[in-house]
Amino acid sequence: MTEDTPRFGIPEALARRMSMPEQHEYLRAKLTRRRVLAGSAAGAAAAGTGLLATGPAAASPASGASVRPNLGPTLVTAAATAAVDGSLVAPFGRHLAFGADPRTRMRISWQVPFAVSRPYVRVGTRPWELGARVEAEVRALHTPSLSRKLPAVDQYYLHVGLDGLRPGTTYYYGVGHDGFDPASPERLSTLGSFRTAPAAPETFVFTAFGDQGVSYHALANDQLILGQNPAFHLHAGDICYADSTGQGKESDTYDARVWDQFLAQTESVAARVPWMVTTGNHDMEAWYSPNGYGGQAARWSLPDNGPDPDRAPGIYSFTYGNVGVVALDANDVSYEIPANRGYTEGRQTAWLDRRLGELRARPEIDFVVVFFHHCAYSTSTHASDGGVRDAWLPLFTEHQVDLVINGHNHVYERTDAIKGGEVGRPVPIGGTTDPTRDGIVYVTAGGAGKDLYGFGLGVQDSYEGHVHDHEHIVTYHWTKLRLPDPDTVEWSRVRYTGFSFLAVEAVAGASPVLKVSALAESGERIDHFEVKRS
């Protein structure tokens, strides 16, 4: 190939001088521009419930959509012309997410296979007494044919933001449109439900994993999670693998239809359990601007309290009971996969410092949990990301974060308590640790359903009932020059190369504790430990 040969539509010599966003803009300028229907989603009050309908947290301004086609979701008026008879179109892929305050705010999202007229949600405290129609916002997403093997795809994602909910209350909801009324007797089986966070801290369970994709194992994990009756679920990135390459480049292979499969697969859980996601390297879908996150903004409505919710939808925080949760985008600091490194220009790290300080200052918050994709500490295939360590570990230490959850490596691995990069205190299976004294435990929970990884030559799995401790393990971490720097470490305490997820019971009251367990796809417990603060 000569330097002037086009590479995926961009001359090779030019591509080498362009950043990822610049390559995206160049490609979009060459492709046929489609129509853009800009509008605003009107709010409506739901009669008898005290609810206030608002625009979803991650919505992009309609004025932006009108002048930047295909830079992200196109905002379409709710009365857009339907392509087919609405009675023949069934909504699917329902998923919930908290607003910034889980006691009073919930976001309901779903998908339809064709454009429909006047989509809406009905909500009530009894399934047979749903309120008036609350108009939905439509985010229409167009993906062109980016290769000869893939067709162009149009997808329609619908969102309603509900504010003014009552804490600790179960609500029932149905999603519909003209021709499909969820309150009609023949549609009652399509109703979902959710429960808002309590007004005061109570004991609850949440679950977590990363690297799910679409597979039998992913579906099996979902059903086991549902059995835990969690208050919410944390998904630490690499959500569905529509982008199978994961480098965040314009040349990545990308099939938007995988999202349809994923959201249908996940609906049995996410329609009743808030599904709180953040972004992994496979979620940088390069066609969509800004920074490959336009697809994320179309499909998810997440809390809008991060440093830049329009450009970085995977950075936010919320509190539930006595736990503060912080979601981060490690693509911003990764040394291993640098496509989006530095895109927030330091704003994310500055926001993290402020947010951790705010959470620690609140007397009702006993524990702080942080989750993101790339591993701070792991010995599996991708090992540890030095960019994460350099940017965030000093802040985790300063603010005494209680638990860090990652994905990226498709295994389960759990560290001892780490302090200053070394073992602050061994935490065997069944052990207890105090972050104010011992350091922080880091969990890699990347066995959600995608093809599994392994550990190094001669390194055995070590989990509950099958303990094989190693005095040390030879591994590496990624440097700023994108080179693997060898490490010999002693902090790898638990290792499991099977499908699994994390379940955490947050006990409130006079003796608060985080009871952390890891469960295999079989339901067998493979690890457990406790976090208590002095």
N, C-alpha and C positions, 0 to 999 in steps of 0.2 A: 504494500500500500504506500503510495507516495504521500507527501505531506499535504497535497492539495486534494486528495481523495476524500469525498464526504464520508463522515462517520456518523451514522444514524441521522443524516440530514445536515450535519455541520462539518465543514472542511476540517481535516485533522489538525492542520497548523493553527487554525482559529480556536478549535475546541481546547487545545492545550493551554491557551492563554485565558480561557474563560472560567469563571467560577460556576458552581452548579446553578445558582439562580439565573446567571446570565445565559447559560446554555438553555435553560427552560424558556426564557423569554425569546431567544432566537428561534427555537423550534416552534413555539406557538405562533410567532409572526409569520411562519411559512405555511402553516396549516390553515385550511379553510375555516373561517370564523363562522360560528353558528349564531342563531338568534339569541338575544338576551332579553328576558322579560323581567324587568325590575319592578319591585313593588314592596310594600311594607306589610307585615303581618299585623292585622288589627287585634287588639286585646278585647276580651269580652268577660263579663262577670258570669259565673256559674250560679244560677239561682238556687237558694236554699243551702249553700255550702260555705259561704263566706270566702270563696276562693277568688284570687285575682290572677287572671291570665296575663303572662308577660312574655316578651320575646326571649327565646332560649339564650343561655349564657354565651355561647360561642358564635352567635349570629354575626355575619359580616354586614356592613352597611350596604343598603340597596344601591346607593349611588355608586359605590365601588364596582358592584357587579355590572352596572349598566355600561361601564366604559372599559372593563377588563374581562372580556369573555374568556372562559375556561381557566381563569386564575384561581378558581375555587368554586364553591357552590353558587349557583345562580338562584337568587331569591325570586320567587314567583308568587303572584297574588293567589290567595286561597281559592279564588273563583276561576282559576285557569280552566280552559276548555278541556273536557275529558276526551280521551282518545277512544274509549269504549264505554258501553253501558256500565254504570257504577255497580249495579247489582251483580255483575259477573266478576268483579274485582275484589279479592279478599286481601285485607292488610296482612302483613307478616313481619317477622323480625323485630317485634316489640322489645325495647330495652329501656330501662329506667336509669336515671342518674340523679344524685342529689344536686340541689342548688348550693349556694355558699353556706346556708344554714339548714342542715338536714331536719331540724325540728319543724320548719315551716315551709320548706321549698322542695319541690320535686319536678324533674323534667321527664316527660314521656316522649319517646321517639319510636318511629316505626317506618315501614317501607311499603310502597305499592309498586306492582310491576308495570303499571301504565299510569299516565296522568289521570287524575280524578278531579271532580268538581267539589269545591267547598269541603275539604277534609276537616275533621274536628275530633275532639275528645269529649266524652261525658264522664263526670266524676260524682260520686256520692258515698256516703257512709254505709249504705245498704245496697246490695246488688240489684234490688228491685226498685230502688229509688235514686236513679242517677239524675244529675242536674241537667241544666240546659247545655246546649252545644258551645264548647269553647273552641274558637277557630284556631286552626293550626297554621304554622309557617311551612311553606314548601321550599326545600332546597334541592333544586334539580341539578344533577351532576352529569356532565357529558364527558366521556372518555373516547377519543378518536381511535381509529385503527392504527396502533403504534407499530405493528408488524404485520407481515402477510398472514400469520397464523391466527391473529386475533381480530374479531369484528369490532366495530364501534359500538359503544354501549351507552344508553341513557338510563339513569337511575333517579328515583324520586324518593327523597327522604323527608319525613314530616315530623314536626316538633311542636310541643306545647310546653310552656313553662308555667307551673302552678305555684303561686305564692299565697301567703295568708292561710296556710294549712294549720291545723291544730296539732300540737305535739302529742306524741304517744297515741296516735289515732290510726286505725286501719281504714283505708279508702279503697273503693272499688272503681274501676274505670273501664271504659270501652272506647276503641278507636274506630272511626267510620268516615263516611263521605256520602254524597248524594247517591242513593240507591243501596247503601249498606249502613243500616242503623243498628249499632250494637245493643241498643235498649229494646229492640223488638224481640218477641219471644223466641223466634228461631235463631237468634244470634247470641243469646245469653251465654252460650258455652264459650264464646270468644272473650269474655270479660277477664280482666286481670285485677290484681290487688297489690297494695303496698302499705307499709306502716311507717309513719314518720318517727323520727328520733324522739326519745322521751324528754320531758322538760328538765328533769334532773337526772344525774348519772344513775344508770342501772347496769347490772351485769349483762353482757351480750357477747355474741360470737361474730367474728368476721373471718373470711377466707381469702386466700391469695394464691396466685401463680403467675407465670409468664410463659410465652412461647407456645400458644395453643394450636392455631391452625384448624383445619377441618379434617377430622378423622374419627374412627370409632373410639379411639382412646380419649380424644378430646370430649366426645359426647359422654363417655363413661365418667370422666372426671366431673363434668357438669352435673350429672345426676347424683354423684356422691356429695358434691357441694350442696345441692338442694337438701339432702338429708341432714346437713349440719344446721339448717334453719338460720343461716347467717343474716345479720342486719345489713351487710353490704359485702361486696366482693372487690378485691383489688386485682387488676390485670396489669402486670409489670411490662407491657410492651411486646412487640412481635405478635400482633393480635390474630390476623387471619392468613398472612403470607400471600396476599394477592400479588405483591412484589416479591418474587421468589429469589431475587438476587441479593437484595439487602445492602447495597452499597450507597444508596441515595443518589445515584447518578442517572442522567438522562438516558443512558444506555441500558438501564435495568429492565428486565422482563417484567411486564405488569399485566395482569388479567383482572379487570374490575369485577367480573362475574363471581369471583371467589367470595367477595363480600356478601353476595346474596346467599350463598351456601352457608357462610359463617353465621350470619344473623339469624337465619332459619334454625340452624343447629343450636344456637345459644338461647333462643327465645324461651325455652321451657324453664330456664332459670332467670334470665335477665328481665323477663316480663314481670317478675315479682321481687327480685333482689337487685338493688341498685348496682350497676356494673361500672365501676370507676376505673377508667383506663388511663394509661400514659403511653408515650411513644417509644418504640424500639427502632432499630435500624431498618427492619423490614417495613416499617410504617412511614418511612420517608418516600412517598409515592411521587416520583420526580415530575410527573406531568403537571401536578397541581401546585400552584404558587399560593401563598408564599412558602418557600423552603420545603416544598413537597407535602405540606400539611392541609391543603385545601380539601382533600378527600376526608381527612379527619374532621374538619370543621363541618362538612356536610352531614356526616353520619352520627356525630356525637354532640350532645349538649352537656357541657361540663361546667363546674363552677367558674365564674368569670373574675375571680379575685387574684389571678396570677399577674406577673409583670406586664404581659401583653397578650391578652386572651384571643385577640383576632389572629395574631401571627404565631402564637405558641399555645394551642389549646390544651396540651398535655401537662401544663404547669399550673397547679392550683392547690388549694388546701381546704380542709373542712374539719369540723370536730363532731364527734359522736360520743355522747356520754363523757367518760373521763379520758378519752383518747383524742389526741390531735393527729391528723393524717396529712402528710405533705407529699404531693406528686411532683416529680422532677423529670425533665427531658435530658437524659444523659447524652443524646446526640450533640448537644451544645458544647460539651466538654471532652468528648471522646478522643483519645489519641489513636485508637485502633481503626475507627471508621470516621474519617474527618470531614465527610461531605457537608455537614451542618455545623461544624465546630466554630464556635464564636458568633453564631447568628444572632444571639441576644445581646451581644456586645457587653457582657458582664452584668446585664440587668437581672438575669435569673439568679446568679449567685448573691447579688446584693439583696434581692427580694428574699432569698432563702435565709440569709442572716437575720433580716428584720422579722420574718415570720416565725422562725424558731425562737427568737427572743420574746415575741408576743405570746406564743403558746406557753413558754416557761413562766411567764409572768401571771398567767391565769391560775388561780388557786384550785379551780375545779378540774384542771387537766393534770392527771397523774402520769400519763405516758405519752410519748411522742414517737410515732412510727413514720418512717420515710420509705417510699418505694420509687424505683426507677429501673431502667432496663439493664444497662451495662454493669458488670460485676465490679465491685470494689475489691472483693476478695474471693477468688475461686481458683481451683487447680485443674479444672476441666478444659475443654478444647480452646475456648477463647481466653482462658485464664483471667487475669485481673487488668483493669483499665487504669493506667497511671494518671490519665486525665481526670477521672472521677476522684481519685485519691488527692491529687494536687488541689483541685478546686473546692472540694466539699468536706473532706475528712476533718480539717481543722475546725470547721463550723459544727460538724456532728459532735466532736469532742467538747468544744466550748459550751454547747447548749445541752450536752448530755442526752443525746438521742438514745432511745431505749431499744429500738429494733430497726434494722435496715433490711429491706426485702428487694431482691433483684431477680432477673431472669437471664436471658442471653445464652447461658450454658444450659443445655437440655438435660439436666440432671438435678438431683437434690444434693446440696452440699451446705453444711452449717459449720461455722467457725466456733472456736472458743471466744470468750470475751477478749477483744483486741484493744490494746491501749498503746499508743505511740508506735503502731506498726508491728508490735510484738504481742505475745500472749500475756494479757493482764491477769487472767485467771482461767484455768481449765474449766470447761463446762461439760462434763460427761452427760450422756443420756440420762434424763431424770434429774439433772443438776439444777442449781439456782444461781443466779448472778445478779449483782447490783451495779447498774451503770455508773452510779456516782463514785464507785470505788474501783470497779474491775475493768471498765471499758465497755465496748459495744459488741453485740453479737450480730453477725451478718449472715443472712440466709439467701442462698440461691435456690429458687423454687421454679426452675425452668422445665419441669417435666409435665407440662399441661396437656400435651398431645402430639406435638411435632416429633419427628424422628429423633431418637435419643442419641446422646453423646456418651463418652466414657471418660475414664481417668487415665493417668499415665501408665507406662509399662511397669508392671509389678505392683501397682497400687490397687489394693483390694477395696471393694465396697465395705462399709462399716456402718451398721445401723442396728436398731433395737433387736436383740436376739441373735445378732450376727456381727458382733463387735470384733474388728481387726484394727487395732490402733497401730499407726506408724509413728515412729519417733520424729521423722521428718519426711517431707515430700519435695521433690525437685519440680519446679514449675517456672513461671515467668510472669512479668507484667509488661504492658505496652508503654513505650516511652513517647515523648513528644515528637521524636523523629520517625515514629511509626515503626519502631524496631522492638522485638521481644528481648527484654532484659532478664536473664536467668535469676531465679530466686530459689532458696532452700528454706522451706517454711515448716512451722510446727503447729499452726493454728487450724488445720483441716481436721475437724473432730468427727463429723458424720458425713458419709458419702453413700449415695444410692442411685443406681443407674436404671431406674424404672419410672413409670408414669406416676405422678404424685401431686399433692397440693398441700397448702398450709392452712391450718385451722387455729385461730387464736381466740381464746376466751379472755375477755377483759373483765376482771372482777372489780366491782366498785365497793365503796364502803370504807370502814375503818382500817382494813388491811388490804389495800389494792394490790393486785398482781396480774401480770400477763401470763397466761398458761398457753404456751406455744406447742402445738403438735403438728407433725407431718404424717399424712396418711397416703398409703399406696393406692393404686387403682383397685386393688382387691379389697380395700377397706382396712387392711392391716396397718397398725401404727408403726412407723419406722423411726420416729424420733419424738422426744418431748423434753421440754425444760421450762423453767419459770424465770421471769424477770420481776424482781422486787426492788424498790428504791428505799434507801434508809432515810 
